[in-house]
Amino acid sequence: MLACVSDGFPSAADLRVQIAILEANRYDRRQARKQEKEAAARKAAWDFMIAKWRSADHEALLDKVFIATGLGRFSVPVMRFPAKLCTDHGRAVNNELDGWEATLPGKAADFYCVWRDTLKPQGYRLHAWVVDFPDGMPGDVGLFLDWTASH
């Protein structure tokens, strides 16, 4: 029989254990990041639901409008939010149904009133679209302000 010396090599079983530990740690870190992202998304959704359209929002939108106009554009995005925050999860917006505005949540509903009462009489139009469809479902709704000529 030939005698073999280990030369400091760990056993294959030891290496497999090390890899299993590394994979478990990676999984734990991924899960922790996922939970942090979900918590941040819940907080952002809550904040959006209770937020009102403020003068700072108005000033930021006005800046966007002036910049877009300087670039020869006729519209700007106002805000984006998860469709699941709408009372119907974005169905009315996605299908362009009459009354879609009644499904808007929090800050979006507040902005709709600002648009209806102050911007619409000045010739601005407001559009709402579902802007992405992750896994085939409505993802985010975007509100867009435009000042093109009426049709």
C-alpha positions as CSV (number, residue, x, y, z in Angstrom):
1,M,0.0,0.0,0.0
2,L,1.1,3.5,-0.8
3,A,1.0,5.9,2.1
4,C,-0.4,9.4,1.3
5,V,0.4,12.6,3.1
6,S,-2.3,15.3,3.3
7,D,0.1,18.1,2.7
8,G,-2.2,20.5,4.6
9,F,-5.2,19.9,2.3
10,P,-8.6,20.0,3.9
11,S,-10.8,17.1,3.1
12,A,-13.4,17.4,0.3
13,A,-16.1,17.1,3.0
14,D,-14.6,20.1,4.8
15,L,-14.6,22.1,1.6
16,R,-18.3,21.2,1.0
17,V,-19.2,22.3,4.5
18,Q,-17.3,25.7,3.9
19,I,-19.2,26.2,0.7
20,A,-22.5,25.4,2.4
21,I,-21.8,28.0,5.1
22,L,-20.9,30.6,2.5
23,E,-24.1,29.9,0.5
24,A,-26.1,30.1,3.7
25,N,-24.5,33.5,4.6
26,R,-25.2,34.8,1.1
27,Y,-28.8,33.7,1.4
28,D,-29.2,35.4,4.7
29,R,-27.8,38.6,3.4
30,R,-30.1,38.5,0.3
31,Q,-33.1,37.9,2.6
32,A,-32.1,40.8,4.9
33,R,-31.7,43.1,1.8
34,K,-35.1,42.0,0.5
35,Q,-36.7,42.6,3.9
36,E,-35.1,46.1,4.0
37,K,-36.3,46.9,0.5
38,E,-39.8,45.7,1.4
39,A,-39.9,47.8,4.6
40,A,-38.6,50.9,2.7
41,A,-41.3,50.3,0.0
42,R,-44.0,50.0,2.7
43,K,-42.8,53.2,4.4
44,A,-42.7,55.0,1.0
45,A,-46.2,53.9,0.2
46,W,-47.5,55.0,3.6
47,D,-45.8,58.3,3.2
48,F,-47.3,58.7,-0.2
49,M,-50.8,57.9,1.1
50,I,-50.7,60.6,3.7
51,A,-48.7,63.2,1.9
52,K,-50.2,66.4,0.4
53,W,-49.1,68.4,-2.6
54,R,-46.9,71.1,-1.1
55,S,-45.5,74.4,-2.3
56,A,-42.1,72.7,-2.6
57,D,-43.7,70.1,-5.0
58,H,-45.3,73.0,-6.9
59,E,-41.9,74.8,-7.3
60,A,-40.2,71.6,-8.4
61,L,-42.9,71.0,-11.0
62,L,-42.6,74.6,-12.2
63,D,-38.9,74.1,-12.7
64,K,-39.5,71.0,-14.7
65,V,-42.0,72.8,-16.9
66,F,-39.6,75.7,-17.6
67,I,-36.7,73.3,-18.3
68,A,-38.9,71.2,-20.6
69,T,-40.2,74.3,-22.4
70,G,-36.6,75.4,-22.9
71,L,-35.9,72.1,-24.6
72,G,-38.9,72.4,-26.8
73,R,-40.9,69.7,-25.0
74,F,-44.6,69.9,-24.2
75,S,-45.0,67.6,-21.2
76,V,-43.3,66.6,-18.0
77,P,-43.7,63.7,-15.5
78,V,-45.3,64.9,-12.3
79,M,-45.0,61.7,-10.2
80,R,-44.8,58.0,-10.2
81,F,-46.3,55.6,-7.7
82,P,-47.2,51.9,-7.4
83,A,-50.4,51.0,-9.1
84,K,-51.3,48.8,-6.1
85,L,-51.9,52.0,-4.2
86,C,-54.9,52.9,-6.4
87,T,-58.2,51.8,-5.0
88,D,-58.5,49.4,-8.0
89,H,-54.8,48.5,-8.3
90,G,-54.5,50.7,-11.4
91,R,-57.3,49.0,-13.5
92,A,-59.2,52.3,-14.3
93,V,-56.0,54.1,-15.2
94,N,-54.7,51.2,-17.4
95,N,-58.0,50.9,-19.2
96,E,-58.5,54.7,-19.5
97,L,-61.9,54.4,-17.8
98,D,-64.1,57.4,-16.9
99,G,-63.6,58.3,-13.3
100,W,-60.0,57.0,-13.1
101,E,-59.1,60.0,-11.0
102,A,-61.3,58.7,-8.2
103,T,-59.0,55.8,-7.8
104,L,-55.9,57.9,-7.1
105,P,-54.2,57.6,-3.8
106,G,-52.9,60.2,-1.4
107,K,-50.6,62.7,-2.9
108,A,-51.7,61.8,-6.4
109,A,-55.3,62.6,-5.5
110,D,-54.2,65.8,-3.9
111,F,-52.3,66.8,-7.1
112,Y,-55.3,65.9,-9.2
113,C,-57.4,68.5,-7.3
114,V,-54.6,71.1,-7.7
115,W,-54.6,70.4,-11.5
116,R,-58.4,70.5,-11.8
117,D,-58.7,73.7,-9.8
118,T,-55.7,75.7,-11.0
119,L,-53.8,74.2,-13.9
120,K,-56.7,72.9,-16.1
121,P,-58.3,76.3,-16.3
122,Q,-54.9,77.6,-17.6
123,G,-54.9,75.0,-20.5
124,Y,-52.8,72.2,-18.9
125,R,-53.9,68.6,-19.4
126,L,-53.2,65.7,-17.1
127,H,-52.6,62.1,-18.2
128,A,-52.2,59.0,-16.2
129,W,-50.7,55.8,-17.5
130,V,-49.4,52.6,-16.2
131,V,-45.8,52.9,-17.1
132,D,-44.5,49.4,-16.5
133,F,-45.8,45.9,-16.2
134,P,-43.6,43.6,-14.1
135,D,-44.6,40.0,-14.4
136,G,-47.5,41.2,-16.7
137,M,-49.2,43.1,-13.9
138,P,-49.5,46.9,-13.6
139,G,-46.4,48.2,-11.8
140,D,-46.3,52.0,-11.5
141,V,-48.7,54.7,-12.5
142,G,-47.2,57.9,-13.9
143,L,-49.0,61.3,-13.9
144,F,-47.9,63.6,-16.7
145,L,-48.7,67.2,-17.3
146,D,-48.8,68.6,-20.8
147,W,-49.5,71.9,-22.4
148,T,-50.0,70.9,-26.0
149,A,-52.9,72.5,-27.9
150,S,-56.3,71.0,-27.1
151,H,-57.6,68.4,-29.6
